[in-house]
């Protein structure tokens, strides 16, 4: 997923004892900050990577459970989308019928 991202390695890793538990990666050659992440940013990246690439080490070692989970969740997403389409269609039809009804 990040194959095109150029990463300068090696880097030095510094972890701070601040409330956000900030981690800063520094280029030893230039002394530039390569990346800085706090706990919320790390959690967001971890969740994004999990939901978009499913590259947890356990899942990469066991292909069939990963495939079953992906297919199952994809089918669930399709079912949820179809449910939304059906409910939206029914609501649209009801609102059109309500507008066509003559006033008494």
C-alpha positions as CSV (number, residue, x, y, z in Angstrom):
1,X,0.0,0.0,0.0
2,X,2.9,2.3,0.7
3,X,5.3,0.9,-1.9
4,X,5.6,4.2,-3.7
5,X,6.5,6.2,-0.6
6,X,10.2,7.0,-0.4
7,X,11.5,6.3,3.1
8,X,14.9,7.5,4.3
9,X,16.4,4.7,6.3
10,X,18.0,4.4,8.8
11,X,16.2,6.7,11.2
12,X,16.5,7.3,14.9
13,X,13.4,6.8,17.0
14,X,12.6,9.0,20.0
15,X,9.7,8.4,22.2
16,X,8.5,11.1,24.6
17,X,6.7,10.8,27.9
18,X,4.1,13.4,27.0
19,X,0.4,12.8,27.3
20,X,0.2,11.9,23.6
21,X,3.2,9.5,23.8
22,X,4.7,11.2,20.8
23,X,7.2,9.2,18.7
24,X,9.5,11.2,16.4
25,X,11.7,9.6,13.7
26,X,14.8,11.6,12.9
27,X,17.2,11.2,10.0
28,X,20.7,10.7,11.5
29,X,22.5,12.2,8.5
30,X,20.6,15.5,8.2
31,X,19.0,15.7,11.6
32,X,15.6,16.4,10.0
33,X,12.3,15.1,11.5
34,X,11.1,12.4,9.1
35,X,7.9,11.6,10.9
36,X,6.2,12.6,14.1
37,X,3.1,10.7,15.5
38,X,1.1,10.9,18.7
39,X,-1.1,8.1,20.0
40,X,-4.2,9.3,18.2
41,X,-2.4,9.4,14.8
42,X,-0.9,6.0,15.4
43,X,-4.3,4.5,16.2
44,X,-5.8,6.1,13.1
45,X,-3.0,4.8,10.9
46,X,-3.3,1.3,12.4
47,X,-7.1,1.2,11.9
48,X,-6.8,2.6,8.3
49,X,-4.2,0.0,7.4
50,X,-6.2,-2.8,9.0
51,X,-9.4,-1.9,7.2
52,X,-7.7,-1.3,3.8
53,X,-5.0,-3.9,3.5
54,X,-5.7,-6.5,6.2
55,X,-1.9,-7.0,6.6
56,X,-1.8,-8.2,10.2
57,X,1.1,-10.7,10.6
58,X,-1.3,-13.5,11.6
59,X,-3.6,-12.9,8.7
60,X,-0.7,-12.8,6.2
61,X,0.5,-16.2,7.5
62,X,-3.0,-17.8,7.3
63,X,-4.4,-16.9,3.9
64,X,-7.8,-18.7,4.0
65,X,-9.1,-17.1,7.3
66,X,-8.2,-13.7,5.8
67,X,-10.0,-14.5,2.6
68,X,-13.0,-15.8,4.4
69,X,-13.1,-12.6,6.5
70,X,-12.7,-10.4,3.5
71,X,-15.4,-12.2,1.5
72,X,-17.8,-12.2,4.6
73,X,-17.3,-8.5,5.3
74,X,-17.7,-7.7,1.6
75,X,-20.9,-9.6,1.4
76,X,-22.1,-7.8,4.5
77,X,-21.3,-4.5,3.0
78,X,-23.2,-5.4,-0.2
79,X,-26.2,-6.5,1.9
80,X,-26.1,-3.2,3.8
81,X,-25.9,-1.2,0.6
82,X,-28.8,-3.1,-0.9
83,X,-30.8,-2.6,2.2
84,X,-30.2,1.2,1.9
85,X,-31.2,1.2,-1.7
86,X,-34.5,-0.7,-1.0
87,X,-35.4,1.5,1.9
88,X,-34.6,4.7,-0.1
89,X,-36.6,3.4,-3.0
90,X,-39.6,2.6,-0.8
91,X,-39.4,6.1,0.8
92,X,-39.2,7.7,-2.6
93,X,-42.3,5.8,-3.9
94,X,-44.3,6.6,-0.8
95,X,-43.4,10.3,-1.0
96,X,-44.4,10.4,-4.6
97,X,-47.7,8.7,-3.9
98,X,-48.4,11.1,-1.1
99,X,-47.9,14.1,-3.4
100,X,-50.2,12.7,-6.1
101,X,-53.1,12.2,-3.7
102,X,-55.7,14.9,-4.2
103,X,-56.5,17.2,-1.3
104,X,-59.9,16.7,0.3
